[in-house]
Amino acid sequence: DAKTTQPTSMDCAEGRAANLPCNHSTISGNEYVYWYRQIHSQGPQYIIHGLKNNETNEMASLIITEDRKSSTLILPHATLRDTAVYYCIVRVANTGNQFYFGTGTSLTVIP
Amino acid sequence: GAVVSQHPSRVICKSGTSVKIECRSLDFQATTMFWYRQFPKQSLMLMATSNEGSKATYEQGVEKDKFLINHASLTLSTLTVTSAHPEDSSFYICSARSMGGPPTDTQYFGPGTRLTVL
């Protein structure tokens, strides 16, 4: 699976949009981009995933560049409860392949 | 959404004893489950892949005789830490692969089990 690069940490003001970038320049054509987050001392929570088109759900939006070498997770109106470590993972779907977690981005939402 | 539970949530044991952790998929069947370990201020490290009805596949460096995995049903996988030592103290997290319904083929994680070995 392709490796990902994320900033170590970010701050975001409460109520503003949080934009979390992820670089995956070696991504293969059949690899999806998945985002999870982990609130302190809890298991990771699924957020969203996509292949090439932008995706949106009730939690977030995922913007994938046309060349698929990078993506951005957008939390449209960050709240204090969004403070967590956010992981970007790329992997081939529908194969049972494992998820390998990188170091992620520690997002702190500031009141 | 898909729910995965773990039991116990916390366990404290003496060095040399064995500890069993259960992982259950509550509202879906999981032919594949995964076990992770997370040390303080570190990311999740995959330990093994558990397939229902077959032997688990362990990541490099993980001792299969120390971390026994059983996946006897489509909703239950267990991890037994045998002869636990203080260095095994960690946060153990399982995940289950969901194939049905949107989103397809994603993993749902349990809440984790905090193991402390004295």
Contacts between the chains, C-beta under 8 A, distances in Angstrom:
chain1	res1	chain2	res2	distance
A	34	B	106	6.9
A	36	B	109	7.7
A	38	B	44	7.8
A	41	B	91	7.3
A	41	B	112	7.1
A	41	B	114	7.5
A	42	B	111	5.9
A	42	B	112	6.5
A	43	B	4	7.5
A	43	B	6	7.7
A	43	B	93	5.0
A	43	B	95	7.6
A	43	B	109	3.7
A	43	B	110	5.1
A	43	B	111	4.9
A	43	B	112	4.9
A	44	B	44	7.0
A	44	B	93	7.4
A	44	B	95	7.7
A	44	B	109	4.6
A	45	B	109	7.1
A	46	B	1	7.7
A	46	B	103	7.7
A	46	B	106	5.6
A	46	B	107	7.3
A	46	B	108	6.2
A	46	B	109	7.7
A	49	B	103	6.1
A	49	B	106	6.3
A	87	B	43	7.5
A	93	B	104	7.0
A	93	B	105	4.6
A	94	B	104	6.8
A	94	B	105	4.7
A	95	B	105	7.9
A	96	B	31	7.9
A	96	B	32	5.1
A	96	B	49	7.8
A	96	B	97	6.3
A	98	B	34	6.2
A	98	B	46	5.4
A	98	B	49	6.0
A	99	B	34	7.3
A	99	B	46	7.2
A	99	B	95	7.4
A	99	B	107	5.9
A	100	B	46	6.2
A	101	B	36	7.8
A	101	B	43	4.7
A	101	B	44	4.3
A	101	B	45	7.7
A	101	B	46	7.8
A	102	B	43	6.4
A	103	B	43	5.3
A	104	B	43	6.3
